[in-house]
Amino acid sequence: MQEATYGSCSGLAVLAIEEIGKGLFLFEKYQKCNDVTDNEWKQYSAAPSAHLKKIEKVQELLGSETPEISKQMNDIKKRDIYVDWIDDDWRSPLVLDTKNQQVTNIIYLADKALTKFGDLLVHNDIATNFSLLKHRLTSG
């Protein structure tokens, strides 16, 4: 029997982690009563380093700041979501070798980050019911 693979699940979980990182950036601005300038937003959402910054922000929240993991997660996202030309061959998410444990680890981190971020919002009276908030965030 062939071992199960999970396609782009880990890449999508990394995207979720990046979105939580974006929320943390906005939360910090809100706490300091600072507006977000156009330049800041471009640097945090569209600059080449923006993906790594958002992942690092989530790692900071979880107490595990490791730049090499941020780069690894960004590479996983690119590999698991986009078609690309690598080593003289086309690479497609449809033929990934992503295994269950990698997907499980990244989804666990995304869930842990969402829970901590939700708790932060509730603790600061930005959201009143984390269960409802988490349901809304994860159900589309």
Chimera marker file (.cmm) of the C-alpha trace (Angstrom):
<marker_set name="trace">
<marker id="1" x="0.000" y="0.000" z="0.000" r="1" g="1" b="0" radius="0.5"/>
<marker id="2" x="1.297" y="3.460" z="-0.886" r="1" g="1" b="0" radius="0.5"/>
<marker id="3" x="1.888" y="5.931" z="1.955" r="1" g="1" b="0" radius="0.5"/>
<marker id="4" x="-0.570" y="8.834" z="1.971" r="1" g="1" b="0" radius="0.5"/>
<marker id="5" x="0.617" y="12.289" z="0.927" r="1" g="1" b="0" radius="0.5"/>
<marker id="6" x="-1.168" y="15.524" z="1.635" r="1" g="1" b="0" radius="0.5"/>
<marker id="7" x="-0.490" y="17.764" z="-1.341" r="1" g="1" b="0" radius="0.5"/>
<marker id="8" x="-0.669" y="21.445" z="-0.559" r="1" g="1" b="0" radius="0.5"/>
<marker id="9" x="-1.989" y="21.163" z="3.040" r="1" g="1" b="0" radius="0.5"/>
<marker id="10" x="1.301" y="22.218" z="4.618" r="1" g="1" b="0" radius="0.5"/>
<marker id="11" x="1.636" y="25.145" z="2.198" r="1" g="1" b="0" radius="0.5"/>
<marker id="12" x="-1.843" y="26.347" z="3.093" r="1" g="1" b="0" radius="0.5"/>
<marker id="13" x="-1.038" y="26.008" z="6.804" r="1" g="1" b="0" radius="0.5"/>
<marker id="14" x="2.038" y="28.216" z="6.259" r="1" g="1" b="0" radius="0.5"/>
<marker id="15" x="-0.229" y="30.783" z="4.554" r="1" g="1" b="0" radius="0.5"/>
<marker id="16" x="-2.453" y="30.668" z="7.656" r="1" g="1" b="0" radius="0.5"/>
<marker id="17" x="0.606" y="31.265" z="9.850" r="1" g="1" b="0" radius="0.5"/>
<marker id="18" x="1.539" y="34.271" z="7.686" r="1" g="1" b="0" radius="0.5"/>
<marker id="19" x="-1.965" y="35.702" z="8.083" r="1" g="1" b="0" radius="0.5"/>
<marker id="20" x="-1.727" y="35.303" z="11.865" r="1" g="1" b="0" radius="0.5"/>
<marker id="21" x="1.626" y="37.131" z="11.662" r="1" g="1" b="0" radius="0.5"/>
<marker id="22" x="-0.085" y="39.945" z="9.784" r="1" g="1" b="0" radius="0.5"/>
<marker id="23" x="-2.738" y="40.090" z="12.506" r="1" g="1" b="0" radius="0.5"/>
<marker id="24" x="-0.041" y="40.295" z="15.188" r="1" g="1" b="0" radius="0.5"/>
<marker id="25" x="1.594" y="43.213" z="13.362" r="1" g="1" b="0" radius="0.5"/>
<marker id="26" x="-1.739" y="45.051" z="13.222" r="1" g="1" b="0" radius="0.5"/>
<marker id="27" x="-2.477" y="44.201" z="16.865" r="1" g="1" b="0" radius="0.5"/>
<marker id="28" x="0.841" y="45.732" z="17.959" r="1" g="1" b="0" radius="0.5"/>
<marker id="29" x="0.043" y="48.913" z="16.032" r="1" g="1" b="0" radius="0.5"/>
<marker id="30" x="-3.419" y="48.993" z="17.625" r="1" g="1" b="0" radius="0.5"/>
<marker id="31" x="-1.963" y="48.574" z="21.131" r="1" g="1" b="0" radius="0.5"/>
<marker id="32" x="0.361" y="51.536" z="20.592" r="1" g="1" b="0" radius="0.5"/>
<marker id="33" x="-2.464" y="53.603" z="19.042" r="1" g="1" b="0" radius="0.5"/>
<marker id="34" x="-0.362" y="53.965" z="15.904" r="1" g="1" b="0" radius="0.5"/>
<marker id="35" x="-1.709" y="54.087" z="12.390" r="1" g="1" b="0" radius="0.5"/>
<marker id="36" x="-0.135" y="51.845" z="9.789" r="1" g="1" b="0" radius="0.5"/>
<marker id="37" x="1.538" y="53.902" z="7.104" r="1" g="1" b="0" radius="0.5"/>
<marker id="38" x="1.329" y="52.888" z="3.452" r="1" g="1" b="0" radius="0.5"/>
<marker id="39" x="5.073" y="52.246" z="3.444" r="1" g="1" b="0" radius="0.5"/>
<marker id="40" x="4.890" y="50.039" z="6.565" r="1" g="1" b="0" radius="0.5"/>
<marker id="41" x="2.040" y="48.042" z="5.086" r="1" g="1" b="0" radius="0.5"/>
<marker id="42" x="3.887" y="47.527" z="1.797" r="1" g="1" b="0" radius="0.5"/>
<marker id="43" x="6.973" y="46.381" z="3.701" r="1" g="1" b="0" radius="0.5"/>
<marker id="44" x="4.924" y="43.986" z="5.815" r="1" g="1" b="0" radius="0.5"/>
<marker id="45" x="2.654" y="42.620" z="3.116" r="1" g="1" b="0" radius="0.5"/>
<marker id="46" x="4.380" y="42.919" z="-0.259" r="1" g="1" b="0" radius="0.5"/>
<marker id="47" x="8.158" y="43.212" z="0.195" r="1" g="1" b="0" radius="0.5"/>
<marker id="48" x="10.271" y="40.142" z="-0.651" r="1" g="1" b="0" radius="0.5"/>
<marker id="49" x="11.078" y="39.685" z="3.054" r="1" g="1" b="0" radius="0.5"/>
<marker id="50" x="7.434" y="40.092" z="4.165" r="1" g="1" b="0" radius="0.5"/>
<marker id="51" x="6.702" y="36.356" z="4.243" r="1" g="1" b="0" radius="0.5"/>
<marker id="52" x="9.627" y="35.670" z="6.554" r="1" g="1" b="0" radius="0.5"/>
<marker id="53" x="8.743" y="38.618" z="8.812" r="1" g="1" b="0" radius="0.5"/>
<marker id="54" x="5.205" y="37.320" z="9.311" r="1" g="1" b="0" radius="0.5"/>
<marker id="55" x="6.372" y="33.776" z="10.078" r="1" g="1" b="0" radius="0.5"/>
<marker id="56" x="8.994" y="35.144" z="12.493" r="1" g="1" b="0" radius="0.5"/>
<marker id="57" x="6.307" y="37.223" z="14.226" r="1" g="1" b="0" radius="0.5"/>
<marker id="58" x="4.327" y="34.022" z="14.882" r="1" g="1" b="0" radius="0.5"/>
<marker id="59" x="7.446" y="32.224" z="16.080" r="1" g="1" b="0" radius="0.5"/>
<marker id="60" x="8.011" y="35.104" z="18.506" r="1" g="1" b="0" radius="0.5"/>
<marker id="61" x="4.442" y="34.639" z="19.801" r="1" g="1" b="0" radius="0.5"/>
<marker id="62" x="5.088" y="30.914" z="20.295" r="1" g="1" b="0" radius="0.5"/>
<marker id="63" x="8.503" y="31.513" z="21.890" r="1" g="1" b="0" radius="0.5"/>
<marker id="64" x="10.484" y="29.734" z="19.191" r="1" g="1" b="0" radius="0.5"/>
<marker id="65" x="12.363" y="32.295" z="17.118" r="1" g="1" b="0" radius="0.5"/>
<marker id="66" x="14.506" y="30.437" z="14.591" r="1" g="1" b="0" radius="0.5"/>
<marker id="67" x="15.207" y="32.194" z="11.275" r="1" g="1" b="0" radius="0.5"/>
<marker id="68" x="16.119" y="28.940" z="9.516" r="1" g="1" b="0" radius="0.5"/>
<marker id="69" x="12.675" y="27.513" z="10.326" r="1" g="1" b="0" radius="0.5"/>
<marker id="70" x="11.034" y="30.631" z="8.877" r="1" g="1" b="0" radius="0.5"/>
<marker id="71" x="12.918" y="30.158" z="5.631" r="1" g="1" b="0" radius="0.5"/>
<marker id="72" x="12.127" y="26.439" z="5.629" r="1" g="1" b="0" radius="0.5"/>
<marker id="73" x="8.417" y="27.123" z="6.107" r="1" g="1" b="0" radius="0.5"/>
<marker id="74" x="8.433" y="29.707" z="3.318" r="1" g="1" b="0" radius="0.5"/>
<marker id="75" x="10.165" y="27.188" z="1.020" r="1" g="1" b="0" radius="0.5"/>
<marker id="76" x="7.585" y="24.531" z="1.948" r="1" g="1" b="0" radius="0.5"/>
<marker id="77" x="4.781" y="26.946" z="1.102" r="1" g="1" b="0" radius="0.5"/>
<marker id="78" x="6.291" y="27.737" z="-2.288" r="1" g="1" b="0" radius="0.5"/>
<marker id="79" x="6.926" y="24.071" z="-3.029" r="1" g="1" b="0" radius="0.5"/>
<marker id="80" x="3.481" y="22.910" z="-1.921" r="1" g="1" b="0" radius="0.5"/>
<marker id="81" x="1.415" y="25.582" z="-3.679" r="1" g="1" b="0" radius="0.5"/>
<marker id="82" x="3.201" y="26.769" z="-6.829" r="1" g="1" b="0" radius="0.5"/>
<marker id="83" x="4.326" y="25.118" z="-10.046" r="1" g="1" b="0" radius="0.5"/>
<marker id="84" x="8.017" y="25.874" z="-10.618" r="1" g="1" b="0" radius="0.5"/>
<marker id="85" x="11.025" y="24.980" z="-12.780" r="1" g="1" b="0" radius="0.5"/>
<marker id="86" x="13.653" y="23.367" z="-10.511" r="1" g="1" b="0" radius="0.5"/>
<marker id="87" x="16.762" y="21.407" z="-11.485" r="1" g="1" b="0" radius="0.5"/>
<marker id="88" x="15.806" y="21.243" z="-15.173" r="1" g="1" b="0" radius="0.5"/>
<marker id="89" x="12.377" y="19.819" z="-14.415" r="1" g="1" b="0" radius="0.5"/>
<marker id="90" x="8.874" y="21.069" z="-13.712" r="1" g="1" b="0" radius="0.5"/>
<marker id="91" x="7.793" y="20.723" z="-10.109" r="1" g="1" b="0" radius="0.5"/>
<marker id="92" x="4.091" y="20.523" z="-9.310" r="1" g="1" b="0" radius="0.5"/>
<marker id="93" x="2.159" y="20.358" z="-6.039" r="1" g="1" b="0" radius="0.5"/>
<marker id="94" x="0.282" y="17.418" z="-7.563" r="1" g="1" b="0" radius="0.5"/>
<marker id="95" x="3.389" y="15.220" z="-7.337" r="1" g="1" b="0" radius="0.5"/>
<marker id="96" x="4.680" y="16.214" z="-3.919" r="1" g="1" b="0" radius="0.5"/>
<marker id="97" x="6.405" y="13.944" z="-1.479" r="1" g="1" b="0" radius="0.5"/>
<marker id="98" x="4.941" y="15.767" z="1.531" r="1" g="1" b="0" radius="0.5"/>
<marker id="99" x="4.406" y="13.218" z="4.261" r="1" g="1" b="0" radius="0.5"/>
<marker id="100" x="1.882" y="13.141" z="7.039" r="1" g="1" b="0" radius="0.5"/>
<marker id="101" x="4.304" y="14.156" z="9.843" r="1" g="1" b="0" radius="0.5"/>
<marker id="102" x="5.427" y="17.370" z="8.136" r="1" g="1" b="0" radius="0.5"/>
<marker id="103" x="1.834" y="18.376" z="7.465" r="1" g="1" b="0" radius="0.5"/>
<marker id="104" x="0.830" y="17.487" z="11.022" r="1" g="1" b="0" radius="0.5"/>
<marker id="105" x="3.667" y="19.586" z="12.499" r="1" g="1" b="0" radius="0.5"/>
<marker id="106" x="2.860" y="22.671" z="10.435" r="1" g="1" b="0" radius="0.5"/>
<marker id="107" x="-0.890" y="22.417" z="11.021" r="1" g="1" b="0" radius="0.5"/>
<marker id="108" x="-0.189" y="22.005" z="14.756" r="1" g="1" b="0" radius="0.5"/>
<marker id="109" x="1.874" y="25.225" z="14.707" r="1" g="1" b="0" radius="0.5"/>
<marker id="110" x="-0.862" y="27.067" z="12.807" r="1" g="1" b="0" radius="0.5"/>
<marker id="111" x="-3.514" y="25.906" z="15.287" r="1" g="1" b="0" radius="0.5"/>
<marker id="112" x="-1.328" y="26.764" z="18.282" r="1" g="1" b="0" radius="0.5"/>
<marker id="113" x="-0.629" y="30.229" z="16.833" r="1" g="1" b="0" radius="0.5"/>
<marker id="114" x="-4.321" y="30.847" z="16.131" r="1" g="1" b="0" radius="0.5"/>
<marker id="115" x="-5.209" y="29.846" z="19.690" r="1" g="1" b="0" radius="0.5"/>
<marker id="116" x="-2.549" y="32.121" z="21.234" r="1" g="1" b="0" radius="0.5"/>
<marker id="117" x="-3.505" y="35.008" z="18.950" r="1" g="1" b="0" radius="0.5"/>
<marker id="118" x="-7.192" y="34.552" z="19.811" r="1" g="1" b="0" radius="0.5"/>
<marker id="119" x="-6.375" y="34.489" z="23.527" r="1" g="1" b="0" radius="0.5"/>
<marker id="120" x="-4.387" y="37.700" z="23.075" r="1" g="1" b="0" radius="0.5"/>
<marker id="121" x="-7.366" y="39.397" z="21.419" r="1" g="1" b="0" radius="0.5"/>
<marker id="122" x="-9.780" y="38.225" z="24.131" r="1" g="1" b="0" radius="0.5"/>
<marker id="123" x="-7.383" y="39.231" z="26.933" r="1" g="1" b="0" radius="0.5"/>
<marker id="124" x="-7.172" y="42.733" z="25.439" r="1" g="1" b="0" radius="0.5"/>
<marker id="125" x="-10.965" y="43.036" z="25.027" r="1" g="1" b="0" radius="0.5"/>
<marker id="126" x="-10.760" y="43.077" z="21.234" r="1" g="1" b="0" radius="0.5"/>
<marker id="127" x="-12.733" y="39.852" z="20.964" r="1" g="1" b="0" radius="0.5"/>
<marker id="128" x="-15.088" y="38.603" z="23.650" r="1" g="1" b="0" radius="0.5"/>
<marker id="129" x="-15.577" y="34.954" z="22.767" r="1" g="1" b="0" radius="0.5"/>
<marker id="130" x="-12.567" y="33.092" z="21.443" r="1" g="1" b="0" radius="0.5"/>
<marker id="131" x="-14.525" y="29.940" z="20.590" r="1" g="1" b="0" radius="0.5"/>
<marker id="132" x="-16.806" y="31.963" z="18.325" r="1" g="1" b="0" radius="0.5"/>
<marker id="133" x="-13.843" y="33.893" z="16.904" r="1" g="1" b="0" radius="0.5"/>
<marker id="134" x="-11.892" y="30.726" z="16.137" r="1" g="1" b="0" radius="0.5"/>
<marker id="135" x="-14.965" y="29.174" z="14.518" r="1" g="1" b="0" radius="0.5"/>
<marker id="136" x="-15.410" y="32.235" z="12.287" r="1" g="1" b="0" radius="0.5"/>
<marker id="137" x="-11.710" y="32.318" z="11.372" r="1" g="1" b="0" radius="0.5"/>
<marker id="138" x="-11.503" y="28.630" z="10.497" r="1" g="1" b="0" radius="0.5"/>
<marker id="139" x="-14.871" y="28.102" z="8.806" r="1" g="1" b="0" radius="0.5"/>
<marker id="140" x="-14.375" y="30.582" z="5.986" r="1" g="1" b="0" radius="0.5"/>
<link id1="1" id2="2" r="1" g="1" b="0" radius="0.2"/>
<link id1="2" id2="3" r="1" g="1" b="0" radius="0.2"/>
<link id1="3" id2="4" r="1" g="1" b="0" radius="0.2"/>
<link id1="4" id2="5" r="1" g="1" b="0" radius="0.2"/>
<link id1="5" id2="6" r="1" g="1" b="0" radius="0.2"/>
<link id1="6" id2="7" r="1" g="1" b="0" radius="0.2"/>
<link id1="7" id2="8" r="1" g="1" b="0" radius="0.2"/>
<link id1="8" id2="9" r="1" g="1" b="0" radius="0.2"/>
<link id1="9" id2="10" r="1" g="1" b="0" radius="0.2"/>
<link id1="10" id2="11" r="1" g="1" b="0" radius="0.2"/>
<link id1="11" id2="12" r="1" g="1" b="0" radius="0.2"/>
<link id1="12" id2="13" r="1" g="1" b="0" radius="0.2"/>
<link id1="13" id2="14" r="1" g="1" b="0" radius="0.2"/>
<link id1="14" id2="15" r="1" g="1" b="0" radius="0.2"/>
<link id1="15" id2="16" r="1" g="1" b="0" radius="0.2"/>
<link id1="16" id2="17" r="1" g="1" b="0" radius="0.2"/>
<link id1="17" id2="18" r="1" g="1" b="0" radius="0.2"/>
<link id1="18" id2="19" r="1" g="1" b="0" radius="0.2"/>
<link id1="19" id2="20" r="1" g="1" b="0" radius="0.2"/>
<link id1="20" id2="21" r="1" g="1" b="0" radius="0.2"/>
<link id1="21" id2="22" r="1" g="1" b="0" radius="0.2"/>
<link id1="22" id2="23" r="1" g="1" b="0" radius="0.2"/>
<link id1="23" id2="24" r="1" g="1" b="0" radius="0.2"/>
<link id1="24" id2="25" r="1" g="1" b="0" radius="0.2"/>
<link id1="25" id2="26" r="1" g="1" b="0" radius="0.2"/>
<link id1="26" id2="27" r="1" g="1" b="0" radius="0.2"/>
<link id1="27" id2="28" r="1" g="1" b="0" radius="0.2"/>
<link id1="28" id2="29" r="1" g="1" b="0" radius="0.2"/>
<link id1="29" id2="30" r="1" g="1" b="0" radius="0.2"/>
<link id1="30" id2="31" r="1" g="1" b="0" radius="0.2"/>
<link id1="31" id2="32" r="1" g="1" b="0" radius="0.2"/>
<link id1="32" id2="33" r="1" g="1" b="0" radius="0.2"/>
<link id1="33" id2="34" r="1" g="1" b="0" radius="0.2"/>
<link id1="34" id2="35" r="1" g="1" b="0" radius="0.2"/>
<link id1="35" id2="36" r="1" g="1" b="0" radius="0.2"/>
<link id1="36" id2="37" r="1" g="1" b="0" radius="0.2"/>
<link id1="37" id2="38" r="1" g="1" b="0" radius="0.2"/>
<link id1="38" id2="39" r="1" g="1" b="0" radius="0.2"/>
<link id1="39" id2="40" r="1" g="1" b="0" radius="0.2"/>
<link id1="40" id2="41" r="1" g="1" b="0" radius="0.2"/>
<link id1="41" id2="42" r="1" g="1" b="0" radius="0.2"/>
<link id1="42" id2="43" r="1" g="1" b="0" radius="0.2"/>
<link id1="43" id2="44" r="1" g="1" b="0" radius="0.2"/>
<link id1="44" id2="45" r="1" g="1" b="0" radius="0.2"/>
<link id1="45" id2="46" r="1" g="1" b="0" radius="0.2"/>
<link id1="46" id2="47" r="1" g="1" b="0" radius="0.2"/>
<link id1="47" id2="48" r="1" g="1" b="0" radius="0.2"/>
<link id1="48" id2="49" r="1" g="1" b="0" radius="0.2"/>
<link id1="49" id2="50" r="1" g="1" b="0" radius="0.2"/>
<link id1="50" id2="51" r="1" g="1" b="0" radius="0.2"/>
<link id1="51" id2="52" r="1" g="1" b="0" radius="0.2"/>
<link id1="52" id2="53" r="1" g="1" b="0" radius="0.2"/>
<link id1="53" id2="54" r="1" g="1" b="0" radius="0.2"/>
<link id1="54" id2="55" r="1" g="1" b="0" radius="0.2"/>
<link id1="55" id2="56" r="1" g="1" b="0" radius="0.2"/>
<link id1="56" id2="57" r="1" g="1" b="0" radius="0.2"/>
<link id1="57" id2="58" r="1" g="1" b="0" radius="0.2"/>
<link id1="58" id2="59" r="1" g="1" b="0" radius="0.2"/>
<link id1="59" id2="60" r="1" g="1" b="0" radius="0.2"/>
<link id1="60" id2="61" r="1" g="1" b="0" radius="0.2"/>
<link id1="61" id2="62" r="1" g="1" b="0" radius="0.2"/>
<link id1="62" id2="63" r="1" g="1" b="0" radius="0.2"/>
<link id1="63" id2="64" r="1" g="1" b="0" radius="0.2"/>
<link id1="64" id2="65" r="1" g="1" b="0" radius="0.2"/>
<link id1="65" id2="66" r="1" g="1" b="0" radius="0.2"/>
<link id1="66" id2="67" r="1" g="1" b="0" radius="0.2"/>
<link id1="67" id2="68" r="1" g="1" b="0" radius="0.2"/>
<link id1="68" id2="69" r="1" g="1" b="0" radius="0.2"/>
<link id1="69" id2="70" r="1" g="1" b="0" radius="0.2"/>
<link id1="70" id2="71" r="1" g="1" b="0" radius="0.2"/>
<link id1="71" id2="72" r="1" g="1" b="0" radius="0.2"/>
<link id1="72" id2="73" r="1" g="1" b="0" radius="0.2"/>
<link id1="73" id2="74" r="1" g="1" b="0" radius="0.2"/>
<link id1="74" id2="75" r="1" g="1" b="0" radius="0.2"/>
<link id1="75" id2="76" r="1" g="1" b="0" radius="0.2"/>
<link id1="76" id2="77" r="1" g="1" b="0" radius="0.2"/>
<link id1="77" id2="78" r="1" g="1" b="0" radius="0.2"/>
<link id1="78" id2="79" r="1" g="1" b="0" radius="0.2"/>
<link id1="79" id2="80" r="1" g="1" b="0" radius="0.2"/>
<link id1="80" id2="81" r="1" g="1" b="0" radius="0.2"/>
<link id1="81" id2="82" r="1" g="1" b="0" radius="0.2"/>
<link id1="82" id2="83" r="1" g="1" b="0" radius="0.2"/>
<link id1="83" id2="84" r="1" g="1" b="0" radius="0.2"/>
<link id1="84" id2="85" r="1" g="1" b="0" radius="0.2"/>
<link id1="85" id2="86" r="1" g="1" b="0" radius="0.2"/>
<link id1="86" id2="87" r="1" g="1" b="0" radius="0.2"/>
<link id1="87" id2="88" r="1" g="1" b="0" radius="0.2"/>
<link id1="88" id2="89" r="1" g="1" b="0" radius="0.2"/>
<link id1="89" id2="90" r="1" g="1" b="0" radius="0.2"/>
<link id1="90" id2="91" r="1" g="1" b="0" radius="0.2"/>
<link id1="91" id2="92" r="1" g="1" b="0" radius="0.2"/>
<link id1="92" id2="93" r="1" g="1" b="0" radius="0.2"/>
<link id1="93" id2="94" r="1" g="1" b="0" radius="0.2"/>
<link id1="94" id2="95" r="1" g="1" b="0" radius="0.2"/>
<link id1="95" id2="96" r="1" g="1" b="0" radius="0.2"/>
<link id1="96" id2="97" r="1" g="1" b="0" radius="0.2"/>
<link id1="97" id2="98" r="1" g="1" b="0" radius="0.2"/>
<link id1="98" id2="99" r="1" g="1" b="0" radius="0.2"/>
<link id1="99" id2="100" r="1" g="1" b="0" radius="0.2"/>
<link id1="100" id2="101" r="1" g="1" b="0" radius="0.2"/>
<link id1="101" id2="102" r="1" g="1" b="0" radius="0.2"/>
<link id1="102" id2="103" r="1" g="1" b="0" radius="0.2"/>
<link id1="103" id2="104" r="1" g="1" b="0" radius="0.2"/>
<link id1="104" id2="105" r="1" g="1" b="0" radius="0.2"/>
<link id1="105" id2="106" r="1" g="1" b="0" radius="0.2"/>
<link id1="106" id2="107" r="1" g="1" b="0" radius="0.2"/>
<link id1="107" id2="108" r="1" g="1" b="0" radius="0.2"/>
<link id1="108" id2="109" r="1" g="1" b="0" radius="0.2"/>
<link id1="109" id2="110" r="1" g="1" b="0" radius="0.2"/>
<link id1="110" id2="111" r="1" g="1" b="0" radius="0.2"/>
<link id1="111" id2="112" r="1" g="1" b="0" radius="0.2"/>
<link id1="112" id2="113" r="1" g="1" b="0" radius="0.2"/>
<link id1="113" id2="114" r="1" g="1" b="0" radius="0.2"/>
<link id1="114" id2="115" r="1" g="1" b="0" radius="0.2"/>
<link id1="115" id2="116" r="1" g="1" b="0" radius="0.2"/>
<link id1="116" id2="117" r="1" g="1" b="0" radius="0.2"/>
<link id1="117" id2="118" r="1" g="1" b="0" radius="0.2"/>
<link id1="118" id2="119" r="1" g="1" b="0" radius="0.2"/>
<link id1="119" id2="120" r="1" g="1" b="0" radius="0.2"/>
<link id1="120" id2="121" r="1" g="1" b="0" radius="0.2"/>
<link id1="121" id2="122" r="1" g="1" b="0" radius="0.2"/>
<link id1="122" id2="123" r="1" g="1" b="0" radius="0.2"/>
<link id1="123" id2="124" r="1" g="1" b="0" radius="0.2"/>
<link id1="124" id2="125" r="1" g="1" b="0" radius="0.2"/>
<link id1="125" id2="126" r="1" g="1" b="0" radius="0.2"/>
<link id1="126" id2="127" r="1" g="1" b="0" radius="0.2"/>
<link id1="127" id2="128" r="1" g="1" b="0" radius="0.2"/>
<link id1="128" id2="129" r="1" g="1" b="0" radius="0.2"/>
<link id1="129" id2="130" r="1" g="1" b="0" radius="0.2"/>
<link id1="130" id2="131" r="1" g="1" b="0" radius="0.2"/>
<link id1="131" id2="132" r="1" g="1" b="0" radius="0.2"/>
<link id1="132" id2="133" r="1" g="1" b="0" radius="0.2"/>
<link id1="133" id2="134" r="1" g="1" b="0" radius="0.2"/>
<link id1="134" id2="135" r="1" g="1" b="0" radius="0.2"/>
<link id1="135" id2="136" r="1" g="1" b="0" radius="0.2"/>
<link id1="136" id2="137" r="1" g="1" b="0" radius="0.2"/>
<link id1="137" id2="138" r="1" g="1" b="0" radius="0.2"/>
<link id1="138" id2="139" r="1" g="1" b="0" radius="0.2"/>
<link id1="139" id2="140" r="1" g="1" b="0" radius="0.2"/>
</marker_set>
